[in-house]
Amino acid sequence: MKKKVFHFSGKPVNYYFDASFDALKNIVPIASSVIITDENVFEAHKKKFKGWATIVLKPGEQYKVQQTVDVVIDRLIELGADRQSTLIGVGGGVITDITGYVASIYMRGIAVGFVPTSLLAMVDASIGGKNGIDVGVYKNMVGIIRQPSFLLFDTSFLKSLPLSEWQNGFAEIIKHGAIKDATLIKQLQSNSLAKYKKDFALTAKLVERNVMIKTKVVLADEFEKADRKLLNFGHTLGHALENTYELSHGQAISIGMTYAAVIAEQLIQFKGRDTLVALLEKYGLPTYASFNIAKAISILQKDKKKTKDAVHYILLEKIGKGVIQTIPFVTLEKIFKGI
């Protein structure tokens, strides 16, 4: 196990790479900890949870809502959780989002840590302190930025993942390369999803590399005033489509990146659209798709990143360099209709 410590707003966050879930008992006391997970993770790894107080939720984005939060809080009260308790989210992005959000409001805030079990959660959702829930079709409309005490990365959890969840994670990995790391894009081009699924040492290195990309961005701009906005590449349109069409996060973001590349091509002469689209398709992700443009624009007009009649959109100047552009909704609609 390899430990790295990073300081966000003066608070240390311990990262444990190449770790085993068994090490968790050495990080937090079992007696004062409560694990939150979902049915899929619990059933696939039941032995790991023996001895831990565990709240098991139904899996899926549709449960990332206030009603689930209320259920968790009721259960915490039943378990006697207090201000000395630690919540531990063991699961994918839905679980880490809910756990982090509950920990921030239960008794006005208790300690929280994450053990991400999906590739998506390992490289993206668990990092950076964003925690929240959805309201209708509006993704993460309610939430908070609050860092966990620790992150434990145990890649053995990936062995139980279906192919679709691997693809989900690679959408965010490709995003990181597209906005910050052209060399990572080349590495992904020379490898394949099948190879990463077989070679867990290679995958562990890939996870750590992506964790570090996102962590460095967040350290420089924890509360999303500047460069952290780049991490939203593909998410502006992607979030508008995700809940509307019941897409996985990776599918939605992949489509969002495709259209962001088209927009960048038209507005700032980006030359790498074909390269990006080919890589997304290589990793089994959707690219071009038909969608209700009027409905998507309507959702974007309520996006957290909008300002009056425009929205802050993340585009690519080149592969490996993302930029922030303010685009009027009328311009977006015109481009979408022309594709």
KAUR-V95639 format. One record per run of one state. SS is the DSSP state (H for helix, E for strand, L for the rest). FROM is the first residue (numbers start at 1). LEN is the number of residues. If there is no record, write none. Layout:
[[SS/FROM/LEN] [SS/FROM/LEN]]
This chain:
[[L/1/1] [E/2/7] [L/9/2] [E/11/7] [L/18/3] [H/21/7] [L/28/2] [H/30/3] [E/33/6] [H/39/6] [L/45/1] [H/46/4] [L/50/3] [E/53/5] [L/58/3] [H/61/3] [L/64/2] [H/66/14] [L/80/6] [E/86/6] [L/92/1] [H/93/16] [L/109/2] [E/111/6] [L/117/2] [H/119/7] [L/126/4] [E/130/6] [L/136/2] [E/138/8] [L/146/4] [E/150/3] [L/153/2] [H/155/6] [L/161/2] [H/163/18] [L/181/1] [H/182/9] [L/191/2] [H/193/6] [L/199/1] [H/200/21] [L/221/6] [H/227/6] [L/233/2] [H/235/8] [L/243/6] [H/249/20] [L/269/4] [H/273/10] [L/283/10] [H/293/8] [L/301/5] [E/306/2] [L/308/2] [E/310/9] [L/319/2] [E/321/8] [H/329/10] [L/339/1]]
